Amino acid sequence: FYLLFLHFQGVTEGYNGTIFAYGQTGSGKSFTMQGVMDPSTQKGILPRTFEHIFESVQCAENAKFLVRASYLEIYNEDIRDLLGADTKQKLE
């Protein structure tokens, strides 16, 4: 599968960041993105990314941050918000 990072290093400077995983069913996208929390060596890209962002925000002086995230699934041309209250609801 393909994994794409866009502007990851610039997110603490105000740029948008994107992590995009694309591939066939069963190719390991979910595990690569989420992983498992224990052992910590098995954490995925998303937990590691959020740790990095929040550590950077916590260390910053004289700055305010707004961190906003979306986690979308596109499958069979249906789009779902995986952070929403109803993850089965299709978006337009």
JODA-V624400 format. One record per residue. N is the residue number from 1. RES is the residue in three letters. D_FIRST is the distance of its C-alpha to the first C-alpha in Angstrom with 1 decimal. Layout:
((N:RES:D_FIRST) (N:RES:D_FIRST))
This chain:
((1:PHE:0.0) (2:TYR:3.8) (3:LEU:6.7) (4:LEU:10.1) (5:PHE:13.5) (6:LEU:16.6) (7:HIS:20.1) (8:PHE:19.5) (9:GLN:22.7) (10:GLY:24.8) (11:VAL:24.5) (12:THR:27.7) (13:GLU:29.4) (14:GLY:28.9) (15:TYR:25.8) (16:ASN:23.1) (17:GLY:19.8) (18:THR:16.3) (19:ILE:13.2) (20:PHE:10.5) (21:ALA:7.2) (22:TYR:5.7) (23:GLY:4.2) (24:GLN:6.8) (25:THR:9.4) (26:GLY:9.7) (27:SER:6.3) (28:GLY:7.7) (29:LYS:7.1) (30:SER:10.9) (31:PHE:11.9) (32:THR:10.2) (33:MET:11.9) (34:GLN:15.1) (35:GLY:15.7) (36:VAL:19.3) (37:MET:22.3) (38:ASP:24.3) (39:PRO:24.1) (40:SER:23.2) (41:THR:21.1) (42:GLN:18.5) (43:LYS:18.4) (44:GLY:15.1) (45:ILE:14.5) (46:LEU:16.5) (47:PRO:19.6) (48:ARG:19.7) (49:THR:19.5) (50:PHE:22.2) (51:GLU:24.3) (52:HIS:24.2) (53:ILE:25.1) (54:PHE:28.0) (55:GLU:29.3) (56:SER:29.5) (57:VAL:31.2) (58:GLN:33.6) (59:CYS:34.7) (60:ALA:35.3) (61:GLU:38.9) (62:ASN:40.6) (63:ALA:37.5) (64:LYS:36.3) (65:PHE:32.7) (66:LEU:31.2) (67:VAL:27.8) (68:ARG:26.1) (69:ALA:22.7) (70:SER:20.9) (71:TYR:18.0) (72:LEU:17.0) (73:GLU:15.1) (74:ILE:14.8) (75:TYR:14.8) (76:ASN:16.8) (77:GLU:18.1) (78:ASP:19.6) (79:ILE:19.3) (80:ARG:20.3) (81:ASP:21.3) (82:LEU:20.2) (83:LEU:23.0) (84:GLY:25.6) (85:ALA:28.5) (86:ASP:27.3) (87:THR:23.6) (88:LYS:24.2) (89:GLN:25.9) (90:LYS:24.2) (91:LEU:24.5) (92:GLU:25.7))
